[in-house]
Amino acid sequence: METQIGKASKTPHPLMWIAAIAITLFCAAGIAAIMGWIPTSMGGANDNAALTKLEKPQTSTAKKPAAAKTQTAPVQMANNAPAKVKCAECGVIESTREVNRAGEGSGLGAVGGAVVGGLLGNQIGGGRGNQAATVVGAVGGAVAGNQIEKSVKSAKSYEVTVRFDDGSSRVITEANPSAWRTGDHVKVVDGVIRSN
């Protein structure tokens, strides 16, 4: 009986193989997305086509009529001036308004109001009248406590409508009163209004 102490099994665990394959596929997909080989990726196949159109001057291969040979044809020159870039985030303040947002009751106000209302109702009368006053006080206190909690939790916010240069508009909600006025030229970056 020979034991093979020196020759231990060195095959990797199947989970290691799965992890290695998953990492390889993930890296391949990332490279394909960066290089623009995946049409729906952010790289986009149209970006490469637009770059090649800008690099090569366009020439016409169509034959010209005989009358056109006697005239001098205008020479097409590649336009090296960059096109005016539209700012997708730029726009004008269209309006600002204050919005009162009602708070939501969590139930603590209702419970607290019911306890206080029940205690106050219990102070009235005696016998069955006392019990009725306690119930009415508890119900009335619960309703009142819920309304008080909602009014305490209510908040004001400010909605600023921005009309972008492309014609679209967007409403930005701010917690503090807006310093922007109608007609101000602004830029919206990550949902925050900045001066342009």
Secondary structure, 3 states (H helix, E strand, C coil): CCCCCCCCCCCCCHHHHHHHHHHHHHHHHHHHHHHCCCCCCCCCHHHHHHHHHHHCCCCCCCCCCHHHHHCCCCCCCCCCCCCCCCCCCEEEEEEEEEEEECCCCCCHHHHHHHHHHHHHHHCCCCCHHHHHHHHHHHHHHHHHHHHHHHHHHCEEEEEEEEEECCCCEEEEEECCCCCCCCCCEEEEECCEEEEC
